[in-house]
């Protein structure tokens, strides 16, 4: 059930915290709360203590702290940057935040910083693993029109702010199909990428684009959109839209599944992969693979192993 932001006592408590410019002596649990710097070039961490009250009240306190601008104006609260938090919903370790339409007026760099501050704050709480932002119930899209989807702290780098618009070169090992579509062939690709994009998401986007060499073939419908990619405890969660279910190429379902899994598990921080479609894992992919499965590397699918 969605909850409106109407708890005045909680917001007042957060206001007193920020206005005094110091941590309250409340005892209880300490949470890191992230704010945007006045220069809007980085995010800053502040430690706050929350009373030993019910978890739901702690969550409201933290949301309140993100919603009140400090009296000294030495940093900016994310929900006080021209837009407001309308309501929120928590379910199964995921929180959806619904914000006002003014959110779309944020500059590209500021929007990334605001998202980073919100996500890093909320996923620092024990019962929240992923955060999703909607704008007056509409799914959030980035500056390129791509669905943002579910986010976790690993998607945001913590630095002095200069790297939010910087690029690095990365060498990817991607698995595509052979000519008959029943085996995989490994390829390498060098890319320059924005360091604020998770490399795991970049891998999925490159798989969707397809191969750029002869003798290898696509494994995923090129119309597929990436809703989100996140890594938690060695598992990479890949959320794609419904186009993923339409397979225009002559490839087996095994080839598609392990094209994704093998490519992602080339990353040192990924051991398993779970795929969902619009967040739904209760799907039997091409009548063969349950998407509740955590897929591991499968080198038996390589063309030279046939």
Buried (B, 14 or more C-beta within 10 A) or exposed (E): EEBEBEBEEBBEBBBEBBEEEEEBEBEEBEBEBBBBBEEBBBBBEBEBBBBEEEBEBBBBBBBBBBBBBBEEEEBBBBBBBEBEBBBBBBEEEBBBBBBBEEBBEBEEBBBBBBBBBBBBBBBBBEBBBBBBBBBEEEEBEBEEEBBBBBBBBBBBEEEEBEBBEEEEEBEBBBBBBBEEBBBBBBBEBEBEBEBBBBBBBBBBBBBBEBBEEEEBBBBBBEEBBBBBBBBBEEBBBBBBBBBBBEBEBEBBBBBBBBBBBBBBBBBEBBBBBBBBBBBEBEBEBEEEBEBEBBBEBBEEBBBEEE
